[in-house]
Amino acid sequence: MKISSDYESPLVLEKIEITESTFRKKDVSLEGLELNVRVDHNIKNIGEDGYEIILSTSVSDVNEYIYINVKGKAIFRTQQKNRDILEKNTIAIMFPYIRSYISIITTQPGMVPIVLPAMNIIAMINDKNK
């Protein structure tokens, strides 16, 4: 089946996968924990119009009673050469997959699933580039 639209993006997601994940929970009360989210990424040019993006997201409290790390990899194709736009758009596309995965792996007996908030990817990248 082929689906077409007048508004197709020039950025094409060819492949996305979770390549690594870690989930640790210590046997303590999780009530009142404050979790912090850290997102790192790397973009590598592969071929004339291809890009491999690695997105790593960690969630933990200060004492690491809960520790989650998820790494995903995606392959995108595009003629877009503006790295800033490419970086922001690819991460914005990938992050919901990572966010969903974290919710799924934390849906464990005796635990409230962790649902990460929506992230302002543009602000995150701008802060990193300062």
N, CA, C and O atoms as CSV, one atom per row, in Angstrom:
chain,resi,resn,atom,element,x,y,z
A,1,MET,N,N,0.854,-1.163,0.000
A,1,MET,CA,C,0.000,0.000,0.000
A,1,MET,C,C,0.906,1.234,0.000
A,1,MET,O,O,1.904,1.279,0.719
A,2,LYS,N,N,0.558,2.211,-0.794
A,2,LYS,CA,C,1.283,3.472,-0.820
A,2,LYS,C,C,0.320,4.577,-0.426
A,2,LYS,O,O,-0.786,4.687,-0.956
A,3,ILE,N,N,0.767,5.386,0.512
A,3,ILE,CA,C,-0.031,6.524,0.959
A,3,ILE,C,C,0.720,7.775,0.571
A,3,ILE,O,O,1.902,7.919,0.882
A,4,SER,N,N,0.039,8.681,-0.109
A,4,SER,CA,C,0.708,9.915,-0.509
A,4,SER,C,C,-0.065,11.119,0.003
A,4,SER,O,O,-1.257,11.058,0.304
A,5,SER,N,N,0.681,12.220,0.084
A,5,SER,CA,C,0.111,13.459,0.584
A,5,SER,C,C,0.812,14.622,-0.092
A,5,SER,O,O,1.973,14.521,-0.489
A,6,ASP,N,N,0.097,15.718,-0.214
A,6,ASP,CA,C,0.726,16.924,-0.766
A,6,ASP,C,C,1.706,17.530,0.234
A,6,ASP,O,O,2.458,18.442,-0.111
A,7,TYR,N,N,1.703,17.036,1.458
A,7,TYR,CA,C,2.516,17.630,2.521
A,7,TYR,C,C,3.563,16.674,3.073
A,7,TYR,O,O,3.945,16.772,4.239
A,8,GLU,N,N,4.025,15.754,2.241
A,8,GLU,CA,C,5.046,14.815,2.684
A,8,GLU,C,C,6.327,15.554,3.051
A,8,GLU,O,O,6.735,16.499,2.377
A,9,SER,N,N,6.933,15.111,4.110
A,9,SER,CA,C,8.175,15.713,4.574
A,9,SER,C,C,9.350,15.250,3.715
A,9,SER,O,O,9.376,14.104,3.266
A,10,PRO,N,N,10.310,16.126,3.489
A,10,PRO,CA,C,11.515,15.697,2.776
A,10,PRO,C,C,12.429,14.846,3.666
A,10,PRO,O,O,13.438,14.318,3.201
A,11,LEU,N,N,12.072,14.719,4.937
A,11,LEU,CA,C,12.830,13.908,5.887
A,11,LEU,C,C,12.132,12.560,6.024
A,11,LEU,O,O,10.990,12.497,6.481
A,12,VAL,N,N,12.805,11.486,5.634
A,12,VAL,CA,C,12.201,10.156,5.617
A,12,VAL,C,C,12.876,9.280,6.674
A,12,VAL,O,O,14.091,9.086,6.654
A,13,LEU,N,N,12.071,8.761,7.589
A,13,LEU,CA,C,12.553,7.823,8.597
A,13,LEU,C,C,12.571,6.434,7.965
A,13,LEU,O,O,11.520,5.870,7.664
A,14,GLU,N,N,13.769,5.888,7.764
A,14,GLU,CA,C,13.884,4.569,7.155
A,14,GLU,C,C,13.819,3.445,8.171
A,14,GLU,O,O,13.259,2.382,7.906
A,15,LYS,N,N,14.403,3.693,9.350
A,15,LYS,CA,C,14.497,2.621,10.338
A,15,LYS,C,C,14.660,3.250,11.713
A,15,LYS,O,O,15.368,4.245,11.870
A,16,ILE,N,N,14.003,2.666,12.706
A,16,ILE,CA,C,14.215,3.077,14.089
A,16,ILE,C,C,14.171,1.830,14.950
A,16,ILE,O,O,13.337,0.949,14.743
A,17,GLU,N,N,15.079,1.761,15.925
A,17,GLU,CA,C,15.117,0.611,16.817
A,17,GLU,C,C,15.715,1.007,18.161
A,17,GLU,O,O,16.508,1.942,18.261
A,18,ILE,N,N,15.315,0.277,19.176
A,18,ILE,CA,C,15.923,0.403,20.487
A,18,ILE,C,C,17.133,-0.517,20.466
A,18,ILE,O,O,17.000,-1.712,20.202
A,19,THR,N,N,18.310,0.029,20.742
A,19,THR,CA,C,19.530,-0.775,20.665
A,19,THR,C,C,20.056,-1.182,22.033
A,19,THR,O,O,20.867,-2.101,22.146
A,20,GLU,N,N,19.590,-0.491,23.077
A,20,GLU,CA,C,20.075,-0.813,24.419
A,20,GLU,C,C,19.091,-0.253,25.442
A,20,GLU,O,O,18.548,0.837,25.262
A,21,SER,N,N,18.865,-1.010,26.518
A,21,SER,CA,C,18.060,-0.455,27.603
A,21,SER,C,C,18.467,-1.079,28.925
A,21,SER,O,O,18.840,-2.250,28.998
A,22,THR,N,N,18.384,-0.264,29.967
A,22,THR,CA,C,18.694,-0.682,31.330
A,22,THR,C,C,17.580,-0.165,32.226
A,22,THR,O,O,17.158,0.986,32.120
A,23,PHE,N,N,17.116,-1.037,33.105
A,23,PHE,CA,C,16.105,-0.650,34.090
A,23,PHE,C,C,16.510,-1.254,35.428
A,23,PHE,O,O,16.634,-2.471,35.563
A,24,ARG,N,N,16.716,-0.380,36.421
A,24,ARG,CA,C,17.034,-0.843,37.771
A,24,ARG,C,C,16.120,-0.145,38.762
A,24,ARG,O,O,15.895,1.062,38.677
A,25,LYS,N,N,15.600,-0.917,39.697
A,25,LYS,CA,C,14.755,-0.373,40.754
A,25,LYS,C,C,15.189,-1.012,42.058
A,25,LYS,O,O,15.163,-2.235,42.198
A,26,LYS,N,N,15.588,-0.186,43.013
A,26,LYS,CA,C,15.980,-0.697,44.322
A,26,LYS,C,C,14.738,-0.935,45.165
A,26,LYS,O,O,13.689,-0.337,44.925
A,27,ASP,N,N,14.861,-1.805,46.146
A,27,ASP,CA,C,13.734,-2.182,46.994
A,27,ASP,C,C,13.521,-1.145,48.098
A,27,ASP,O,O,13.760,-1.406,49.277
A,28,VAL,N,N,13.069,0.027,47.685
A,28,VAL,CA,C,12.754,1.118,48.620
A,28,VAL,C,C,11.459,1.769,48.146
A,28,VAL,O,O,11.017,1.546,47.019
A,29,SER,N,N,10.866,2.562,49.004
A,29,SER,CA,C,9.657,3.281,48.620
A,29,SER,C,C,10.006,4.324,47.561
A,29,SER,O,O,10.976,5.070,47.696
A,30,LEU,N,N,9.211,4.358,46.528
A,30,LEU,CA,C,9.438,5.312,45.444
A,30,LEU,C,C,8.600,6.570,45.601
A,30,LEU,O,O,8.681,7.496,44.794
A,31,GLU,N,N,7.799,6.587,46.651
A,31,GLU,CA,C,6.911,7.724,46.887
A,31,GLU,C,C,7.733,8.998,47.111
A,31,GLU,O,O,8.666,9.019,47.914
A,32,GLY,N,N,7.374,10.038,46.396
A,32,GLY,CA,C,8.027,11.334,46.561
A,32,GLY,C,C,9.353,11.485,45.839
A,32,GLY,O,O,10.022,12.506,45.998
A,33,LEU,N,N,9.751,10.495,45.049
A,33,LEU,CA,C,11.010,10.633,44.310
A,33,LEU,C,C,10.907,11.730,43.260
A,33,LEU,O,O,9.861,11.909,42.636
A,34,GLU,N,N,11.984,12.450,43.073
A,34,GLU,CA,C,12.063,13.437,42.000
A,34,GLU,C,C,13.023,12.896,40.951
A,34,GLU,O,O,14.212,12.704,41.207
A,35,LEU,N,N,12.477,12.654,39.766
A,35,LEU,CA,C,13.273,12.080,38.684
A,35,LEU,C,C,13.772,13.177,37.743
A,35,LEU,O,O,13.078,14.156,37.469
A,36,ASN,N,N,14.980,12.981,37.266
A,36,ASN,CA,C,15.574,13.895,36.286
A,36,ASN,C,C,15.762,13.159,34.975
A,36,ASN,O,O,16.061,11.964,34.958
A,37,VAL,N,N,15.586,13.878,33.880
A,37,VAL,CA,C,15.722,13.318,32.539
A,37,VAL,C,C,16.940,13.948,31.878
A,37,VAL,O,O,17.125,15.164,31.919
A,38,ARG,N,N,17.756,13.113,31.275
A,38,ARG,CA,C,18.926,13.594,30.529
A,38,ARG,C,C,18.884,12.977,29.140
A,38,ARG,O,O,18.713,11.767,28.994
A,39,VAL,N,N,19.040,13.810,28.128
A,39,VAL,CA,C,18.978,13.350,26.746
A,39,VAL,C,C,20.280,13.741,26.044
A,39,VAL,O,O,20.691,14.901,26.070
A,40,ASP,N,N,20.916,12.756,25.422
A,40,ASP,CA,C,22.122,12.989,24.627
A,40,ASP,C,C,21.881,12.436,23.230
A,40,ASP,O,O,21.084,11.520,23.031
A,41,HIS,N,N,22.585,13.011,22.278
A,41,HIS,CA,C,22.422,12.520,20.911
A,41,HIS,C,C,23.706,12.676,20.115
A,41,HIS,O,O,24.603,13.441,20.469
A,42,ASN,N,N,23.757,11.924,19.036
A,42,ASN,CA,C,24.885,11.990,18.113
A,42,ASN,C,C,24.343,11.786,16.700
A,42,ASN,O,O,23.525,10.898,16.458
A,43,ILE,N,N,24.805,12.608,15.787
A,43,ILE,CA,C,24.382,12.494,14.388
A,43,ILE,C,C,25.601,12.209,13.534
A,43,ILE,O,O,26.628,12.881,13.632
A,44,LYS,N,N,25.460,11.188,12.689
A,44,LYS,CA,C,26.559,10.804,11.803
A,44,LYS,C,C,26.023,10.736,10.375
A,44,LYS,O,O,24.989,10.121,10.113
A,45,ASN,N,N,26.732,11.366,9.477
A,45,ASN,CA,C,26.376,11.320,8.060
A,45,ASN,C,C,26.746,9.949,7.512
A,45,ASN,O,O,27.866,9.479,7.713
A,46,ILE,N,N,25.806,9.306,6.819
A,46,ILE,CA,C,26.084,8.019,6.176
A,46,ILE,C,C,25.649,8.115,4.715
A,46,ILE,O,O,24.456,8.082,4.411
A,47,GLY,N,N,26.571,8.227,3.865
A,47,GLY,CA,C,26.262,8.352,2.451
A,47,GLY,C,C,25.885,9.777,2.089
A,47,GLY,O,O,26.012,10.705,2.889
A,48,GLU,N,N,25.423,9.918,0.871
A,48,GLU,CA,C,25.121,11.248,0.330
A,48,GLU,C,C,23.931,11.911,1.001
A,48,GLU,O,O,23.953,13.117,1.246
A,49,ASP,N,N,22.887,11.135,1.302
A,49,ASP,CA,C,21.679,11.733,1.872
A,49,ASP,C,C,21.196,11.020,3.129
A,49,ASP,O,O,20.044,11.182,3.532
A,50,GLY,N,N,22.075,10.228,3.755
A,50,GLY,CA,C,21.675,9.454,4.921
A,50,GLY,C,C,22.302,9.961,6.208
A,50,GLY,O,O,23.409,10.499,6.218
A,51,TYR,N,N,21.561,9.773,7.293
A,51,TYR,CA,C,22.033,10.179,8.615
A,51,TYR,C,C,21.637,9.122,9.629
A,51,TYR,O,O,20.506,8.638,9.634
A,52,GLU,N,N,22.587,8.772,10.488
A,52,GLU,CA,C,22.319,7.869,11.591
A,52,GLU,C,C,22.282,8.715,12.861
A,52,GLU,O,O,23.225,9.447,13.159
A,53,ILE,N,N,21.199,8.606,13.591
A,53,ILE,CA,C,21.033,9.371,14.818
A,53,ILE,C,C,20.956,8.391,15.974
A,53,ILE,O,O,20.163,7.450,15.951
A,54,ILE,N,N,21.786,8.615,16.988
A,54,ILE,CA,C,21.744,7.849,18.224
A,54,ILE,C,C,21.176,8.781,19.284
A,54,ILE,O,O,21.695,9.875,19.505
A,55,LEU,N,N,20.114,8.345,19.931
A,55,LEU,CA,C,19.464,9.141,20.970
A,55,LEU,C,C,19.467,8.325,22.254
A,55,LEU,O,O,18.913,7.227,22.305
A,56,SER,N,N,20.094,8.869,23.291
A,56,SER,CA,C,20.194,8.194,24.573
A,56,SER,C,C,19.449,9.022,25.620
A,56,SER,O,O,19.681,10.224,25.752
A,57,THR,N,N,18.561,8.373,26.354
A,57,THR,CA,C,17.755,9.054,27.367
A,57,THR,C,C,17.908,8.317,28.685
A,57,THR,O,O,17.691,7.109,28.772
A,58,SER,N,N,18.289,9.073,29.714
A,58,SER,CA,C,18.434,8.514,31.057
A,58,SER,C,C,17.430,9.178,31.989
A,58,SER,O,O,17.180,10.380,31.900
A,59,VAL,N,N,16.863,8.381,32.878
A,59,VAL,CA,C,15.930,8.869,33.887
A,59,VAL,C,C,16.374,8.274,35.214
A,59,VAL,O,O,16.542,7.060,35.334
A,60,SER,N,N,16.564,9.136,36.213
A,60,SER,CA,C,16.942,8.625,37.533
A,60,SER,C,C,16.702,9.683,38.597
A,60,SER,O,O,16.536,10.868,38.305
A,61,ASP,N,N,16.690,9.219,39.835
A,61,ASP,CA,C,16.677,10.139,40.962
A,61,ASP,C,C,18.125,10.319,41.419
A,61,ASP,O,O,19.018,9.640,40.914
A,62,VAL,N,N,18.360,11.204,42.345
A,62,VAL,CA,C,19.716,11.516,42.812
A,62,VAL,C,C,20.424,10.278,43.355
A,62,VAL,O,O,21.618,10.094,43.120
A,63,ASN,N,N,19.701,9.433,44.075
A,63,ASN,CA,C,20.296,8.238,44.690
A,63,ASN,C,C,20.248,7.004,43.792
A,63,ASN,O,O,20.730,5.937,44.170
A,64,GLU,N,N,19.675,7.152,42.621
A,64,GLU,CA,C,19.491,6.063,41.653
A,64,GLU,C,C,18.698,4.887,42.235
A,64,GLU,O,O,19.015,3.725,41.984
A,65,TYR,N,N,17.650,5.218,43.025
A,65,TYR,CA,C,16.711,4.177,43.434
A,65,TYR,C,C,15.998,3.642,42.195
A,65,TYR,O,O,15.652,2.464,42.105
A,66,ILE,N,N,15.797,4.536,41.260
A,66,ILE,CA,C,15.299,4.186,39.922
A,66,ILE,C,C,16.349,4.661,38.938
A,66,ILE,O,O,16.806,5.802,39.009
A,67,TYR,N,N,16.730,3.787,38.020
A,67,TYR,CA,C,17.668,4.182,36.963
A,67,TYR,C,C,17.212,3.529,35.669
A,67,TYR,O,O,17.050,2.311,35.593
A,68,ILE,N,N,17.010,4.353,34.662
A,68,ILE,CA,C,16.593,3.875,33.340
A,68,ILE,C,C,17.490,4.537,32.312
A,68,ILE,O,O,17.728,5.743,32.362
A,69,ASN,N,N,17.980,3.745,31.390
A,69,ASN,CA,C,18.728,4.299,30.261
A,69,ASN,C,C,18.258,3.578,29.003
A,69,ASN,O,O,18.277,2.349,28.933
A,70,VAL,N,N,17.842,4.346,28.026
A,70,VAL,CA,C,17.371,3.776,26.770
A,70,VAL,C,C,18.119,4.454,25.632
A,70,VAL,O,O,18.203,5.680,25.560
A,71,LYS,N,N,18.658,3.626,24.746
A,71,LYS,CA,C,19.375,4.139,23.583
A,71,LYS,C,C,18.660,3.650,22.330
A,71,LYS,O,O,18.378,2.461,22.176
A,72,GLY,N,N,18.379,4.583,21.450
A,72,GLY,CA,C,17.739,4.243,20.184
A,72,GLY,C,C,18.581,4.711,19.019
A,72,GLY,O,O,19.373,5.646,19.137
A,73,LYS,N,N,18.398,4.048,17.896
A,73,LYS,CA,C,19.119,4.417,16.676
A,73,LYS,C,C,18.107,4.541,15.547
A,73,LYS,O,O,17.203,3.716,15.411
A,74,ALA,N,N,18.271,5.574,14.749
A,74,ALA,CA,C,17.384,5.759,13.594
A,74,ALA,C,C,18.222,6.123,12.370
A,74,ALA,O,O,19.290,6.728,12.473
A,75,ILE,N,N,17.705,5.737,11.226
A,75,ILE,CA,C,18.305,6.100,9.943
A,75,ILE,C,C,17.295,6.976,9.217
A,75,ILE,O,O,16.142,6.592,9.020
A,76,PHE,N,N,17.744,8.144,8.827
A,76,PHE,CA,C,16.925,9.090,8.075
A,76,PHE,C,C,17.566,9.363,6.730
A,76,PHE,O,O,18.787,9.309,6.586
A,77,ARG,N,N,16.736,9.654,5.758
A,77,ARG,CA,C,17.192,10.109,4.435
A,77,ARG,C,C,16.582,11.475,4.180
A,77,ARG,O,O,15.409,11.711,4.467
A,78,THR,N,N,17.399,12.372,3.635
A,78,THR,CA,C,16.898,13.697,3.287
A,78,THR,C,C,17.909,14.415,2.406
A,78,THR,O,O,19.100,14.104,2.413
A,79,GLN,N,N,17.416,15.367,1.661
A,79,GLN,CA,C,18.290,16.247,0.889
A,79,GLN,C,C,18.623,17.499,1.698
A,79,GLN,O,O,19.434,18.324,1.277
A,80,GLN,N,N,17.991,17.632,2.862
A,80,GLN,CA,C,18.203,18.783,3.737
A,80,GLN,C,C,19.668,18.822,4.175
A,80,GLN,O,O,20.194,17.813,4.644
A,81,LYS,N,N,20.322,19.948,4.032
A,81,LYS,CA,C,21.732,20.067,4.412
A,81,LYS,C,C,21.936,20.948,5.639
A,81,LYS,O,O,23.048,21.025,6.161
A,82,ASN,N,N,20.878,21.615,6.110
A,82,ASN,CA,C,20.990,22.459,7.289
A,82,ASN,C,C,21.012,21.554,8.522
A,82,ASN,O,O,19.990,20.989,8.911
A,83,ARG,N,N,22.191,21.427,9.124
A,83,ARG,CA,C,22.371,20.487,10.238
A,83,ARG,C,C,21.497,20.842,11.441
A,83,ARG,O,O,20.997,19.949,12.124
A,84,ASP,N,N,21.311,22.123,11.704
A,84,ASP,CA,C,20.494,22.550,12.840
A,84,ASP,C,C,19.047,22.068,12.682
A,84,ASP,O,O,18.467,21.521,13.620
A,85,ILE,N,N,18.478,22.270,11.516
A,85,ILE,CA,C,17.101,21.818,11.248
A,85,ILE,C,C,17.034,20.296,11.287
A,85,ILE,O,O,16.108,19.725,11.863
A,86,LEU,N,N,18.007,19.647,10.678
A,86,LEU,CA,C,18.061,18.186,10.655
A,86,LEU,C,C,18.123,17.622,12.073
A,86,LEU,O,O,17.392,16.691,12.411
A,87,GLU,N,N,18.993,18.186,12.892
A,87,GLU,CA,C,19.166,17.731,14.268
A,87,GLU,C,C,17.859,17.861,15.057
A,87,GLU,O,O,17.433,16.911,15.714
A,88,LYS,N,N,17.239,19.009,14.994
A,88,LYS,CA,C,16.005,19.245,15.756
A,88,LYS,C,C,14.861,18.352,15.285
A,88,LYS,O,O,14.123,17.808,16.106
A,89,ASN,N,N,14.710,18.199,13.993
A,89,ASN,CA,C,13.593,17.408,13.469
A,89,ASN,C,C,13.761,15.917,13.727
A,89,ASN,O,O,12.796,15.240,14.082
A,90,THR,N,N,14.981,15.393,13.553
A,90,THR,CA,C,15.169,13.956,13.763
A,90,THR,C,C,14.964,13.581,15.231
A,90,THR,O,O,14.363,12.550,15.533
A,91,ILE,N,N,15.458,14.412,16.134
A,91,ILE,CA,C,15.289,14.125,17.563
A,91,ILE,C,C,13.816,14.260,17.962
A,91,ILE,O,O,13.310,13.465,18.753
A,92,ALA,N,N,13.139,15.256,17.419
A,92,ALA,CA,C,11.709,15.423,17.708
A,92,ALA,C,C,10.901,14.224,17.211
A,92,ALA,O,O,9.889,13.869,17.816
A,93,ILE,N,N,11.331,13.609,16.131
A,93,ILE,CA,C,10.645,12.416,15.620
A,93,ILE,C,C,10.962,11.202,16.493
A,93,ILE,O,O,10.076,10.395,16.775
A,94,MET,N,N,12.211,11.067,16.920
A,94,MET,CA,C,12.636,9.896,17.685
A,94,MET,C,C,12.164,9.893,19.137
A,94,MET,O,O,11.838,8.837,19.681
A,95,PHE,N,N,12.126,11.061,19.766
A,95,PHE,CA,C,11.879,11.109,21.204
A,95,PHE,C,C,10.570,10.445,21.643
A,95,PHE,O,O,10.567,9.770,22.673
A,96,PRO,N,N,9.470,10.599,20.923
A,96,PRO,CA,C,8.236,9.912,21.367
A,96,PRO,C,C,8.376,8.384,21.418
A,96,PRO,O,O,7.731,7.738,22.245
A,97,TYR,N,N,9.202,7.803,20.557
A,97,TYR,CA,C,9.435,6.358,20.604
A,97,TYR,C,C,10.164,5.977,21.888
A,97,TYR,O,O,9.806,4.998,22.543
A,98,ILE,N,N,11.184,6.748,22.247
A,98,ILE,CA,C,11.945,6.503,23.476
A,98,ILE,C,C,11.028,6.705,24.687
A,98,ILE,O,O,11.030,5.904,25.621
A,99,ARG,N,N,10.259,7.768,24.656
A,99,ARG,CA,C,9.334,8.095,25.747
A,99,ARG,C,C,8.333,6.955,25.966
A,99,ARG,O,O,8.072,6.566,27.105
A,100,SER,N,N,7.785,6.432,24.895
A,100,SER,CA,C,6.841,5.323,24.970
A,100,SER,C,C,7.510,4.069,25.523
A,100,SER,O,O,6.925,3.364,26.345
A,101,TYR,N,N,8.717,3.793,25.083
A,101,TYR,CA,C,9.444,2.618,25.543
A,101,TYR,C,C,9.679,2.683,27.057
A,101,TYR,O,O,9.525,1.683,27.759
A,102,ILE,N,N,10.052,3.863,27.551
A,102,ILE,CA,C,10.278,4.030,28.984
A,102,ILE,C,C,8.982,3.776,29.760
A,102,ILE,O,O,9.014,3.153,30.821
A,103,SER,N,N,7.866,4.242,29.251
A,103,SER,CA,C,6.581,3.977,29.908
A,103,SER,C,C,6.287,2.481,29.945
A,103,SER,O,O,5.816,1.964,30.958
A,104,ILE,N,N,6.560,1.798,28.860
A,104,ILE,CA,C,6.274,0.360,28.783
A,104,ILE,C,C,7.147,-0.432,29.751
A,104,ILE,O,O,6.647,-1.309,30.456
A,105,ILE,N,N,8.446,-0.135,29.795
A,105,ILE,CA,C,9.315,-0.952,30.661
A,105,ILE,C,C,9.128,-0.643,32.139
A,105,ILE,O,O,9.563,-1.416,32.993
A,106,THR,N,N,8.490,0.471,32.448
A,106,THR,CA,C,8.241,0.785,33.865
A,106,THR,C,C,6.835,0.395,34.312
A,106,THR,O,O,6.448,0.667,35.448
A,107,THR,N,N,6.093,-0.222,33.452
A,107,THR,CA,C,4.774,-0.727,33.829
A,107,THR,C,C,4.992,-2.097,34.470
A,107,THR,O,O,4.764,-3.136,33.851
A,108,GLN,N,N,5.428,-2.071,35.699
A,108,GLN,CA,C,5.767,-3.270,36.446
A,108,GLN,C,C,4.848,-3.372,37.662
A,108,GLN,O,O,4.345,-2.357,38.144
A,109,PRO,N,N,4.628,-4.576,38.156
A,109,PRO,CA,C,3.830,-4.716,39.380
A,109,PRO,C,C,4.454,-3.907,40.519
A,109,PRO,O,O,5.671,-3.918,40.708
A,110,GLY,N,N,3.613,-3.215,41.264
A,110,GLY,CA,C,4.077,-2.445,42.404
A,110,GLY,C,C,4.719,-1.122,42.039
A,110,GLY,O,O,5.379,-0.502,42.874
A,111,MET,N,N,4.538,-0.686,40.815
A,111,MET,CA,C,5.171,0.552,40.373
A,111,MET,C,C,4.212,1.345,39.496
A,111,MET,O,O,3.466,0.776,38.699
A,112,VAL,N,N,4.242,2.643,39.650
A,112,VAL,CA,C,3.467,3.519,38.771
A,112,VAL,C,C,4.310,3.762,37.523
A,112,VAL,O,O,5.477,4.132,37.651
A,113,PRO,N,N,3.764,3.568,36.319
A,113,PRO,CA,C,4.553,3.784,35.102
A,113,PRO,C,C,5.116,5.205,35.037
A,113,PRO,O,O,4.467,6.166,35.452
A,114,ILE,N,N,6.305,5.313,34.522
A,114,ILE,CA,C,6.937,6.618,34.334
A,114,ILE,C,C,6.554,7.122,32.946
A,114,ILE,O,O,6.871,6.502,31.931
A,115,VAL,N,N,5.874,8.248,32.927
A,115,VAL,CA,C,5.490,8.881,31.668
A,115,VAL,C,C,6.234,10.209,31.593
A,115,VAL,O,O,5.913,11.160,32.306
A,116,LEU,N,N,7.217,10.253,30.731
A,116,LEU,CA,C,8.005,11.479,30.600
A,116,LEU,C,C,7.150,12.592,30.013
A,116,LEU,O,O,6.274,12.336,29.187
A,117,PRO,N,N,7.400,13.824,30.434
A,117,PRO,CA,C,6.668,14.943,29.844
A,117,PRO,C,C,7.136,15.191,28.420
A,117,PRO,O,O,8.222,14.764,28.027
A,118,ALA,N,N,6.314,15.877,27.661
A,118,ALA,CA,C,6.752,16.304,26.332
A,118,ALA,C,C,7.958,17.216,26.521
A,118,ALA,O,O,8.021,17.978,27.486
A,119,MET,N,N,8.907,17.137,25.606
A,119,MET,CA,C,10.139,17.910,25.734
A,119,MET,C,C,10.200,18.981,24.651
A,119,MET,O,O,9.761,18.768,23.521
A,120,ASN,N,N,10.748,20.121,25.014
A,120,ASN,CA,C,10.997,21.186,24.051
A,120,ASN,C,C,12.360,20.903,23.432
A,120,ASN,O,O,13.388,21.346,23.943
A,121,ILE,N,N,12.359,20.171,22.340
A,121,ILE,CA,C,13.592,19.716,21.689
A,121,ILE,C,C,14.425,20.901,21.215
A,121,ILE,O,O,15.650,20.885,21.336
A,122,ILE,N,N,13.780,21.917,20.683
A,122,ILE,CA,C,14.511,23.086,20.179
A,122,ILE,C,C,15.281,23.758,21.313
A,122,ILE,O,O,16.458,24.081,21.154
A,123,ALA,N,N,14.627,23.971,22.455
A,123,ALA,CA,C,15.306,24.593,23.595
A,123,ALA,C,C,16.438,23.701,24.101
A,123,ALA,O,O,17.510,24.200,24.441
A,124,MET,N,N,16.213,22.397,24.153
A,124,MET,CA,C,17.236,21.467,24.618
A,124,MET,C,C,18.486,21.538,23.741
A,124,MET,O,O,19.603,21.609,24.254
A,125,ILE,N,N,18.301,21.519,22.436
A,125,ILE,CA,C,19.445,21.571,21.516
A,125,ILE,C,C,20.117,22.936,21.563
A,125,ILE,O,O,21.344,23.023,21.535
A,126,ASN,N,N,19.331,23.994,21.634
A,126,ASN,CA,C,19.923,25.338,21.740
A,126,ASN,C,C,20.780,25.459,22.996
A,126,ASN,O,O,21.864,26.039,22.947
A,127,ASP,N,N,20.304,24.917,24.131
A,127,ASP,CA,C,21.083,24.947,25.374
A,127,ASP,C,C,22.367,24.149,25.231
A,127,ASP,O,O,23.420,24.573,25.705
A,128,LYS,N,N,22.285,22.989,24.575
A,128,LYS,CA,C,23.469,22.147,24.404
A,128,LYS,C,C,24.512,22.854,23.527
A,128,LYS,O,O,25.714,22.742,23.770
A,129,ASN,N,N,24.049,23.567,22.527
A,129,ASN,CA,C,24.964,24.221,21.582
A,129,ASN,C,C,25.563,25.517,22.096
A,129,ASN,O,O,26.413,26.105,21.428
A,130,LYS,N,N,25.136,25.984,23.281
A,130,LYS,CA,C,25.693,27.222,23.838
A,130,LYS,C,C,27.091,27.013,24.353
A,130,LYS,O,O,27.711,27.951,24.855
